[in-house]
């Protein structure tokens, strides 16, 4: 078990419980407490998969596109009309769908994607299949809530990048929650407590979960690629390069001379030369990084193997959502406990960085996160930063009281 960075005792205890069932485990420097398995945790199992390890947002991940635009190009539209960052933010917010339960209403939404003909849908019980597929069609390419976003960045050479962060939406959540129920002896769709459910891949439930997990991965990739390319279209650029990765998923990989199922929960795959897009917060830089190229006998290579060739997926929370935003009575709206972060604090931070923000709750303020350079440094030489991305526009769900 290898641990990068500093963590609270509860997070380390959670990882230790995971390690008792796994052959190998590691915790990335952005780690914090999660459901059953800590965010930032990585675990290798032999012919088994952990449902709670993959998590509720199956195949959550990031995609970033480097465009052919430079920062100066955003001042003009074709035809000479002025184009402001504020105007781009508004257009992104009105074109893409954000929020819990949101559906993609764009005329070119990818709701006829070939993934909907995948035989894996047969693993969903027949009486639930049509409704789940219909919901998935409507939501494909929508962004969701929480820390999910669409951003416009400028890199160190003032080249424009577009980045998105979200997963498999309601489809993935239904798959995860249903197999947590099945693993506890309940039926598909039943509500059960979060608990460690580990399936053998050869068992019927494990086989079905694995098929649907991989289908949720295809779904998330299709949604992110549509959303990030739609945003490039809004910005008026052309795609030169795409960097795309899951960070809530399980892969069949070979480590230490054996075949394993490697579960990464809030951790980015980082094999030598493999690129990843890692965000900071709404008011901090993001990065494009890659797994380091190290000689096999070097200390760096040993660290990479101990990390199961994984790295951080973000900056990592240091404050819970409730602590940040406070708590209100569900019916009356009366304040029960004030939050530690106000909208004024959040606005001051992003304004000081020159970020145009649309949406975003105080539970996603930069105050609730570590600083990304610190967690990257804690990963040592296992990764190399290729580009540093400065946020210009951040669009998220939320923004209410």
Residue pairs with C-beta under 8 A, 6 or more apart in sequence:
1 15
1 16
1 19
1 24
1 25
1 26
1 27
2 26
2 27
2 303
2 306
2 307
3 12
3 15
3 26
3 27
3 31
4 26
4 27
4 28
4 29
4 31
4 307
4 378
4 379
4 380
5 27
5 28
5 29
5 30
5 31
5 375
5 378
5 379
6 378
7 27
7 31
7 32
7 38
8 32
8 33
10 33
11 27
11 31
11 32
11 33
11 38
12 27
14 33
14 34
14 36
14 37
14 38
14 41
15 25
15 27
15 31
15 37
15 38
15 41
17 196
18 25
18 36
18 37
18 38
18 41
18 43
18 50
18 53
18 196
19 25
19 43
21 43
21 45
21 50
21 196
21 198
22 43
22 44
22 45
22 50
23 44
23 45
23 46
23 258
23 260
24 43
24 44
24 255
24 256
24 260
24 308
25 41
25 42
25 43
25 44
26 41
26 42
26 43
26 306
26 307
26 308
26 310
27 38
27 40
27 41
27 42
28 40
28 41
28 42
28 266
28 267
28 307
28 310
28 311
28 312
28 313
28 375
28 379
29 40
29 312
29 316
29 374
29 375
29 376
29 378
29 379
30 39
30 40
30 266
30 312
30 313
30 314
30 315
30 316
30 370
30 375
31 38
31 39
31 40
31 41
31 266
31 316
32 38
32 39
32 40
32 316
32 317
32 318
33 39
34 41
34 55
34 265
34 266
35 52
35 55
35 56
35 194
36 50
36 52
36 53
36 194
36 195
36 196
37 43
37 50
37 52
37 53
37 55
37 196
37 263
37 265
38 265
39 265
39 266
39 316
39 317
40 265
40 266
40 267
40 312
40 313
40 316
41 53
41 263
41 264
41 265
41 266
41 267
42 262
42 263
42 264
42 265
42 267
42 307
42 308
42 310
43 50
43 53
43 262
43 263
44 253
44 255
44 260
44 261
44 262
44 263
44 308
45 198
45 260
45 261
45 262
45 263
46 258
46 259
46 260
46 261
47 200
47 201
47 202
47 261
48 198
48 199
48 200
48 201
48 206
48 261
49 198
49 199
49 201
49 206
49 209
49 210
49 213
49 250
49 261
49 263
50 196
50 197
50 198
50 250
50 263
51 176
51 179
51 180
51 183
51 197
51 198
51 199
51 209
52 180
52 194
52 195
52 196
52 197
53 250
53 263
53 265
54 176
54 213
54 248
54 249
54 250
54 263
54 265
55 176
55 248
55 265
55 266
56 172
56 173
56 176
56 177
57 167
57 168
57 172
57 173
57 176
57 248
58 167
58 168
58 172
58 173
58 175
58 176
58 213
58 216
58 217
58 220
58 248
58 249
59 167
59 168
59 172
59 213
59 216
59 217
59 219
59 220
59 221
59 246
59 248
59 249
60 165
60 166
60 167
60 168
60 172
60 220
60 246
60 247
60 248
61 165
61 167
61 220
61 221
61 224
61 244
61 245
61 246
61 247
61 248
61 249
62 163
62 164
62 165
62 224
62 243
62 244
62 245
62 247
62 268
62 276
62 277
62 278
62 279
62 313
63 163
63 164
63 224
63 225
63 227
63 228
63 242
63 243
63 244
63 245
63 277
64 153
64 161
64 162
64 163
64 164
64 228
64 242
64 243
64 244
64 277
64 286
64 288
64 389
65 161
65 162
65 163
65 228
65 229
65 232
65 239
65 240
65 241
65 242
65 243
66 155
66 159
66 160
66 161
66 239
66 240
66 241
66 242
67 159
67 160
67 161
67 162
67 232
67 235
67 237
67 238
67 239
67 240
68 237
68 238
68 240
69 159
69 160
69 235
69 236
69 237
70 158
70 159
70 160
71 154
71 158
71 159
71 160
71 392
72 158
73 160
73 236
73 237
74 83
74 85
74 88
74 160
74 235
74 392
75 82
75 83
75 84
76 82
76 83
77 83
77 236
78 236
83 236
85 152
85 356
85 392
85 393
86 356
88 152
88 234
88 235
88 356
88 393
89 356
89 357
89 358
89 393
89 394
89 395
90 358
91 234
92 150
92 231
92 234
92 358
92 393
92 395
93 358
93 359
93 395
95 106
95 230
95 234
96 104
96 106
96 141
96 142
96 143
96 150
96 227
96 230
96 231
96 395
97 103
97 104
97 105
97 106
97 141
97 142
97 143
98 142
98 143
98 144
98 145
98 148
98 359
98 395
98 396
98 397
99 144
99 145
99 397
99 398
100 144
100 145
100 397
101 170
102 139
102 142
102 143
102 144
102 145
102 397
103 138
103 139
103 142
104 111
104 138
104 139
104 140
104 141
104 142
106 141
106 230
108 230
109 140
109 141
109 226
110 140
110 141
110 222
110 223
110 226
111 137
111 138
111 140
113 140
113 222
115 215
115 218
115 219
115 222
116 133
116 136
116 137
118 215
118 218
120 211
120 212
120 214
120 215
121 129
121 133
121 215
122 129
123 207
123 208
123 209
123 211
123 212
124 132
124 133
124 188
124 212
125 188
128 188
128 189
132 171
132 174
135 170
135 171
135 174
136 169
136 170
136 171
136 219
139 169
139 170
139 171
139 223
140 169
140 219
140 222
140 223
140 226
141 222
141 223
141 226
141 227
141 230
142 166
142 169
142 223
142 227
143 149
143 150
143 164
143 166
143 227
143 396
143 397
144 166
144 167
144 169
144 397
145 396
145 397
145 398
146 364
146 397
147 165
147 314
147 364
147 396
148 164
148 165
148 166
148 167
148 396
148 397
149 163
149 164
149 165
149 166
149 279
149 282
149 394
149 395
149 396
150 162
150 163
150 164
150 227
150 228
150 231
150 395
150 396
151 162
151 163
151 164
151 279
151 286
151 391
151 392
151 393
151 394
151 395
152 160
152 161
152 162
152 231
152 235
152 391
152 392
152 393
153 160
153 161
153 162
153 163
153 286
153 389
153 390
153 391
153 392
154 160
154 161
154 389
154 390
154 392
155 161
155 288
155 387
155 388
155 389
155 390
156 387
156 388
160 235
160 237
161 288
161 387
161 389
162 228
162 231
162 232
162 235
162 237
163 228
163 277
163 279
163 286
163 389
164 224
164 227
164 228
164 231
165 279
166 220
166 223
166 224
166 227
167 216
167 220
167 248
168 175
168 216
168 217
168 219
168 220
168 223
169 219
169 223
171 216
171 219
172 216
172 219
172 220
174 189
175 209
175 212
175 213
175 216
177 189
177 191
178 188
178 189
178 190
179 197
179 199
179 205
179 208
179 209
179 212
180 192
180 194
180 195
180 197
181 187
181 188
181 189
181 190
181 191
181 192
182 188
182 205
183 195
183 197
183 198
183 199
183 205
184 192
184 193
184 195
184 197
186 192
199 205
199 206
199 209
199 210
200 206
201 207
201 210
201 261
210 250
213 249
213 250
217 246
217 249
220 246
221 244
221 246
224 244
225 242
225 244
228 242
229 239
232 238
232 239
243 275
243 276
243 277
243 288
244 277
245 268
245 269
245 275
245 276
245 277
246 264
246 269
247 264
247 266
247 267
247 268
247 313
248 264
248 265
248 266
249 263
249 264
250 261
250 262
250 263
250 264
251 261
251 262
251 264
251 269
252 259
252 260
252 261
252 262
253 259
253 260
253 261
253 262
253 308
253 309
254 260
255 262
255 305
255 308
255 309
256 305
262 308
262 310
264 308
264 310
266 313
266 314
267 310
267 311
267 312
267 313
268 276
268 278
268 310
268 311
268 312
268 313
269 276
269 291
269 309
269 310
270 276
270 289
270 290
270 291
270 304
270 307
270 309
270 310
270 311
270 382
270 383
271 291
271 309
272 290
272 291
272 292
272 293
272 294
272 304
272 309
273 290
273 291
273 293
274 290
274 291
274 309
275 288
275 289
275 290
275 386
276 288
276 289
276 290
276 311
277 286
277 287
277 288
278 286
278 287
278 288
278 289
278 311
278 312
278 313
278 314
278 372
278 376
279 286
279 314
279 315
279 372
280 286
280 287
280 314
280 315
280 366
280 369
280 371
280 372
281 315
281 364
281 365
281 366
281 368
281 369
281 372
282 346
282 350
282 355
282 357
282 360
282 364
282 365
282 366
282 391
282 394
282 396
283 346
283 349
283 350
283 352
283 353
283 355
283 365
283 366
283 391
284 315
284 353
284 366
284 369
284 371
284 372
284 391
285 372
285 373
285 388
285 389
285 390
285 391
286 372
286 388
286 389
286 391
287 372
287 376
287 385
287 386
287 387
287 388
287 389
288 385
288 386
288 387
288 389
289 311
289 376
289 383
289 384
289 385
289 386
290 383
290 384
290 386
291 304
291 309
291 311
291 382
291 383
291 384
292 300
292 304
292 381
292 382
292 383
292 384
294 300
294 301
294 304
294 381
295 301
300 380
300 381
300 382
303 380
303 381
303 382
304 382
307 379
307 382
311 379
311 382
311 383
312 372
312 375
312 376
312 379
314 369
314 372
315 369
315 370
315 371
315 372
315 375
316 369
316 370
316 375
317 368
317 369
317 370
318 368
318 369
318 370
319 340
319 341
319 367
319 368
321 363
321 368
322 337
322 339
322 363
323 339
323 340
324 339
324 340
324 341
324 362
324 363
324 365
324 367
324 368
325 339
325 341
325 361
325 362
325 363
326 335
326 336
326 337
326 338
326 339
326 340
327 335
327 336
327 337
327 339
328 334
328 335
328 336
329 336
339 362
339 363
340 367
341 362
341 363
341 365
341 367
341 368
342 362
343 362
345 362
345 365
345 367
346 360
346 362
346 365
346 366
346 367
347 357
349 365
349 366
349 367
350 357
350 366
350 394
353 391
354 392
355 391
355 392
355 393
355 394
356 392
356 393
356 394
357 394
357 395
357 396
358 393
358 394
358 395
358 396
358 399
359 395
359 396
359 397
359 398
359 399
360 394
360 396
360 397
360 398
360 399
361 396
361 397
361 398
361 399
361 400
364 396
364 398
376 383
376 385
